[in-house]
Amino acid sequence: MTGRREDGIPRVSPGVYLLNRDASPQFHVPILVRVIRELTDRHPPYGWTWIDCYQLDRHGDATEKRQLFVMPEGIRPVHVAPVPYPARRASARTSR
């Protein structure tokens, strides 16, 4: 996250984030998302914002496009290393 809005709330930069209860009560089961952009044309209540993002699976691949209502101060940036496709198939075969 970089910068702050006029109301002092942090801006949400594109990147990968962990969303849990700190971001919103709706995330009682944490999810990973890749934020595309913060939706600045909407006017949420103080401390909240809308983001345009993709929900990620355990490999870091996008599974669903979503628009989410979150508290920027509660989202946590994370680094998700890409898992090459051959490694995914090899681990699936060896785990049986």
CORBELHU-V662636 format. One record per backbone hydrogen bond with DSSP energy under -0.5 kcal/mol. NH is the residue of the N-H (numbers start at 0). CO is the residue of the C=O. Records with the same first field share a line. If there is no record, write none. Layout:
BEGIN
NH = CO ; CO
END
This chain:
BEGIN
4 = 8
7 = 4
10 = 2
12 = 10
14 = 34
16 = 32
17 = 75
18 = 16 ; 30
19 = 17
22 = 19
23 = 19
26 = 23
27 = 25
29 = 27
30 = 18
31 = 55
32 = 16
33 = 53
34 = 14 ; 32
35 = 51
36 = 51
38 = 49
39 = 37
41 = 38
47 = 44
48 = 69
50 = 67
51 = 36
52 = 50 ; 65
53 = 33
54 = 63
55 = 31
56 = 60
59 = 56
62 = 54
63 = 54
65 = 52
67 = 50
69 = 48 ; 67
70 = 22
71 = 69
73 = 70
74 = 70 ; 71
75 = 17
77 = 15
79 = 77
80 = 78
82 = 58
83 = 81
87 = 83
88 = 84
89 = 85
90 = 86
91 = 87
92 = 88
93 = 89
94 = 90
95 = 92
END
